[in-house]
């Protein structure tokens, strides 16, 4: 909630760290708390379409563009899975920048969130976004974009998660270490799988295949 008013947030992280979960939870929280008379929330999953053009076109045209540009609402725009358009990434970058240029009048009321794998993020695209949005936020002195990196879970995080799931945290963590599952436990998605397997069978899988 402290980051709601940031003009542009870029969320980076490796596969399995929960980027999509994080952004979808943020969308749900905003939808539950926002004032529909002054705000609108839009989530675009770039990885779920072969042609992002029509989706990005909604930024200016259609109900979304009207709510943002004509009605004067604040647009919270979430772009998930930018890394999943790898074979056409540069084209999507150009499409997004072109659509945004058509909506410069609404930049002061845009809260843009972009989600991407760390290894697939293109710095030039980030710089272009920052340069495009900066004039609408003169107090930021050219630093509009803010980057956040999801980190792997720590030992304390794993023990806390086990406790929440009703497992003995010390025994679970010891089992993770003895089976060599530390890398799996450091990622939220695979940690969840390990905990579910332990709850079902009473013990951890014997190996990664199981």
N, C-alpha and C positions, 0 to 999 in steps of 0.2 A: 504494500500500500504506500510505502514511502517513496516508491519509484513511479507512481502513477503519473505525475506531472512531468517526468523526463520526456523531452521532445522525441528522442530516438534512443532506443535500447537495442543492443545486439547481444543475443544470448548464444554463446558458443559452448561446445562440449563434445566429447567423444561419444561414439555409439553406446547406448545402454545406460547413459547417465540420467535419463529421464527428462530430456529437453521438451519433448512433445507433451508429456504429462504436466510439466511445469507450466507451459504456456496455456494448455487447456484449463488447468486449474485457475490460472490468472484470469482467463476469459470468463469462467463461471463466477468467480468472485466479483468481477466488475459488473457482470449482468445482474447480479443479485443486489448490488449496492448503488448502481448508477441512477441518475435522474434521467428518465427517458425523454424529458422535454429539452434537455440540454446536452445529452451525450448519446453516442451510438457506438456499438462495438461490432467489429467485423473480423472473423478469423478466415484466412485463406490458406488452405493446405496446398502448397505448390507441388508437392509430391504426388497428389492424387489426380492430377490432370495432365494430359498430353499437350494442352494448349492453354497457357496462362493468360493469353491475351484478353479473352472475354471477361475473365474474373478481374483482371487488373483494370479493364475498361470501366468497371462499375465504380471506380474511384471518382470518375468525373460524371459519367452518365448513369441514369437509372436512379432508383430510390436511395441508394447509399450516397451517391454524389449530391442528390438534392438535399438530404438531411444534413450533410456536412457543409456544402458550399452555399446552398441557397437558404437553408433554415438556420444556419449559424451554429450548429451543434459541434461539440468536440468529438472528433473521430479517433477512437482507439483501434488502430489497425494492426493486426497480428499476421505476420507472414511466416508460416511454419514450413520446415523441410526445404529450405532453399538448396541444400546440398543434393537433394534427390532429383534436381533438374540438371545434373552434371553435363549431359550431352548437349544441352541448349542453354546453359547457364548465362552466357554472355548475352544471348538474345533476350532472356527474361530480365536481366539487369537493365538492358536498354529500354525494354517495354515499361518497366516500373519507373525508371527515371523520366521517360517521356510522358507517362500519364501524370506523374507528380508535377512536372513542369506546367501542365495544363491547369493545375489546381493550386498554383502558388498563393492565391488569395486566401486559402484556408490553412496555410502552413502553421500559423500561430495557434490553430486549434487542432493540430494533428499530433497524435501520440503514436509513433511508429515503433513496432517491435519486430525484429527480424531474428529468426532462429536458424542456425546452421551448424554443421559439424565443423570443428576447429580446422581440420586439415583442408576443408573445401572452401573456406572463407577467402574471398579475393579482396585484398586490402584496397585496391584502386576503387572498387565498387563502394566500399565503406567511406573512402575519402570523397567520392562523388556525392554520396548521400549527405555527408556532413556539409559540403560546400553548398549543396542545393538548399538545405534547410536553414543554414546559418543566418541569412539576412532577416528571417522572421524572428530571430532571437538574438538581438544585438547585445544583450547583457552577457551572453555566453562567450563573447569574444572569439567566435569562430570554432568553439568546441561544443558542438551540439550533441554529437553522438557519444554514448557511454557504452562501454563493453563490459560484459559479465561472463565469467567462465565457470561452468559447473565443474566441480572437483569430484574426484573419487571419494567414496565413503571412508571415514577413518575407523579405527578399531572401536572407538567409543560409539560411533554411529551404528555399527553393526550390532553391538551389544544392546543398545537402546532399542533397535528394531526388533531384536529377538525377544526382549522383555515385553514389548508391546504386543507381540504375537503369542505371548503366553509360554515362551520357551525359557529354559534356564540359560541366561545369557553367557555365563562363564563356561558351561558345558558346551553350548553351541559354538562359541568362539574357539574353544579348544579343539573341537571336532573339525572346524574349518581349517585350523592350522595343521592338524595332524594329517588331513586328507590333501593338503596342498591346494585348497580352494580359495586362498586369499584374493586372487585376482577376480574370481567370480563374485565373492562377497563384497568386493569394492564397488560393484555396479548395482544400482537399485533393482534393475530388472532380473538379473541372475541371482541376486540375494533373495529376492522374493521367491524364486523357484526353489532355492535351497531350503528356505524356511518352510515352504509348503510341503516339500518332500519329507522334511523332518517331522512335521506334524502328522503326515499321513502314515509314515512307517515307523516313527519313533527313533529314526537315526538318519544320518546323512547318506546320500548315495556313496557307493564305494569308489566310483571314479567319475570322470567328466562325461563318459558315454551314457551312464545311467542318469 
